[in-house]
Amino acid sequence: AKKLRQLIFVEEQGFENEFDEIDECAYHVVVYQDNCAIATGRMYFEDGKTMILGRIAVIKEYRGTGLGSKVVKSLENKAKELNCTTVKLSAQQRAQMFYEKLGYQPIGEVYYDEWCPHITMSKNI
C-alpha cells in the first residue's frame, strides 16, 4: 500500500506528508490485480464508537470502476464488526460528491491540508 500511496498522493497529487505514525495502528485494505496493488484505504479509531477513514486511493487506470466504493464499504464493514456507530473522513473537496453518494454528509467548513481544500464528512453506520 505504501508504494501505491506514494504514487498517488505524493507523485501524482503533490502532497508531502503522506506517511505518519497512524499507519502502525490502522486497519488497512489493499486490492490487488496480478500481484500489483491497485487500490487502498485505511481506518483507525477516533474513540470507542467512531472510526476515521483515510488514504483512499485507486490507481488512475482503475478509477471509475467502483473500486474506491468497494474499499470504503470494506472499511465500513470492519468498523461495524468492531461495534462502531460512526465513520468520519477528511475528503479532498474534489472527492466530496463521491463520498456523498456513499452516504457521507459534510460537517464543518472547508479547510486546507497542505495546499488542498478538504471537508470533514461523517456517516452513521
N, C-alpha and C positions, 0 to 999 in steps of 0.2 A: 504494500500500500504506500510505502514511503516514496518509491520511485514514481508512482502514479501521481501522488500529491505534489511532488517536486515538479513534475512535468506540467501539471495543470495550474497549480496556484502560483508557483514561482516563475517558471519559464514562460508559460502562456499568458498568465494574468499579471505578473509583476509584483506579487506580494513578497515581502522579505521575511516576515516572522511566521513561517508555516508550521514549524515543529515546536512542541512545548512539552512540559512535564506531564500534561494530561494524557498524552499518548500511552504512558506507562499503566494508567489505571482505567483506561476507557475500554468499552466493548467495541470491537472493530468488525466490519463486514467488508469482504473483498469478493468481487465477482471476477472469475477467470474465464478466458476463452483461449483455447490452445496454449495453456500454461502461461498466459500473459494476463496481468491484472488490467481490467478494462473499466471497473467501477469500484468505488469505495465509499465508506462513511464511518463515522464513529459516534459514540454516545457515552455520556458519563453522568453520574448522579450530581444534581444540584443540591437536593436534600432527599429525605426518605421516600417521597412520593413524586418527585419531579426529576426527569432526565433532560439533559441538554444534548441535542443532536448537532453535529457539525461535520465539516470537511467532506461534505457530499460532493463527489466528483465522478464524472464519466468522461472517458477519452472522446475526443472530437468525432471520431468515426462512428461512435455508438450513441451519440446524443439524439434525442427524439425517438428512441426505440422503446422507451418505458423502463429502462434500466435504473434511472435515477429514482423513479417512483418505487421500484422493487427494493432498492437499497433502503429508502426511507421506511417503507412498510415492514421490512425485515427488522429494522431497529425498533420500530414501534411495537412489534410483536414481542421482542425481547423485553422491552420496557413493561409491557403488560404481564409477562411471566414473572417479572420482578416486583409486581404489585404496585407499579407506578400509575398515577392517575392523570398526569400532565406531562407533555413533552414541549420543550421550548427550543428555539433555534435563533441564530443570528443570520439572517439571509442577506446576501447581496441584493440590493434593491432591484436589480435587473432580473432576479430569480423569484421575486415576490409572487407573481402570478402562478408560477409552478407550485409553490407551497400552498397558496390559497386553494388551488384545485385539489390538493390533498387534505383540505380541511383546516389549515392553519389560519389564524387571524392575527393581523398586526397589532402590536401593543406598543405604546410609546411613540416617540418621534424618530425620524431618520437621523442617524449619526454616522460618523466616518471611522472606519477601521483602516488604518494607513490612509490611502488615497481614495478608497472606495466607499460609496454610500451603502449603509446597511440598515435593516429594520429588524427589531426583535419580533418574533412571532410565537404563538402558543396554540396548542391543541389539547383538548381533553380526550383521553383515550379510554 
